[in-house]
Amino acid sequence: MRILLLNQKPNSKGENFHPKKFENIVNRTISINDDSLKVFEHELLDKINNYNPKLKVDTLKYTDIKSMFKQFEQSINGGLIVREVEYIEGMNIDSETFMFTKNEKKILWIIDGYVFTTLTTYEKSRNSFYAQLIFPSLITYMERFLDAPMYNILNHPIYILDICNKQISANSVLKNFADVIIMGVEYIEIFPDFTKKRQVYTVESYLNHFFKESIDYPLVECRHFSVDLENKKIFIKSDTDFLLQEDGTINGSNEKFYYMYVLPIFLLSVKENYNINYDELKEFYDIQKNLSRQKSKKIKSFKILIDYMDKLTKLR
């Protein structure tokens, strides 16, 4: 038995965020006060199970996930897929399990996947449709599994449940859709009428598709990276004007967009055995970490990113 847990963090009005979010789905009547919510919840579970029949998720619960899984990254868009099993003496209990009693039996919920639900509309937040959805949570999770033998970002699948039932044509959003697929995210579209085209990208096809104006073949010069397609080289940049605010602190909003720019092209480059140089990013981290605690508060995330880059480049 598997359960979809969606975070019950309240919004500014004290309302349970997720069902209230479902009410705002475009051209869809969903009310948390009647059976229409249950109809949508069943539809949501059906789409998950159609995407991967082996999951067999049969229940949706809204709950305070952080109170049970201390390492859950508290996000109003976040959730988990957990597996429910009866506890047997000697079973491992760790940060990915939660034990409770039901019908006088000890029960475990075990994390099988990380979940994010999209915004229900996108007009007012095209550039942040995905970036603010998964970051910085993804970087924080990434740190926990740096020592694991796998090369994926996390130890379990990452699922994005797309509950936006409106056609998206903005290139910035479509680029970020490609980005999350490149990062290994399992993308489940709840409304098939608005399905986005999936494509397998190479470094060159990705750049041709989303950075065409930056290409002077064989060189590609972008704000956050440059690429030499002929010699298979990539240089990851650190733009202090972009990453830092006037007072020298990390710009929290731009930080998320930076990850979305550099991680996909990095992962594609690793796959194609490019020579990858991210010394400038390391220098940026070395300088920032030596500033006062206030100014270096968010800098740890860049160290995590660098460590992940080290892991993938040094072990190939």
Number of C-alpha atoms within 10 A of each C-alpha: 12 19 22 22 20 25 25 23 21 14 13 8 7 8 13 18 19 21 19 16 20 21 17 17 17 14 9 12 12 21 16 15 9 9 11 14 18 15 11 18 16 14 14 21 19 17 17 23 16 12 15 13 11 9 17 16 20 14 14 17 13 16 15 16 21 16 10 16 18 13 14 20 17 16 19 19 22 25 29 22 25 23 19 17 14 15 17 11 7 6 9 10 12 10 13 17 19 18 17 13 11 10 6 7 11 14 18 22 22 22 19 19 18 25 23 22 22 21 20 18 18 17 10 8 12 17 17 21 21 26 24 19 20 23 19 19 16 16 21 17 19 20 18 14 16 22 12 12 9 12 15 17 21 21 18 12 16 23 21 24 20 19 21 21 19 16 12 17 9 12 13 15 19 18 18 22 19 20 23 20 17 20 18 16 20 19 18 21 21 21 15 10 10 14 15 14 8 11 11 9 16 15 20 17 13 19 18 15 12 15 15 13 12 15 17 10 10 12 16 20 15 15 13 15 19 18 26 18 17 9 11 15 16 21 19 23 20 21 15 12 10 16 19 17 14 8 8 15 19 21 17 13 15 17 21 21 19 18 19 22 19 17 18 21 23 25 19 18 21 17 14 12 13 19 15 17 17 17 14 14 18 19 12 18 19 13 11 22 18 11 14 10 12 10 17 17 14 17 21 16 18 19 19 18 21 16 17 21 18 13 17 17 19 8 7 9
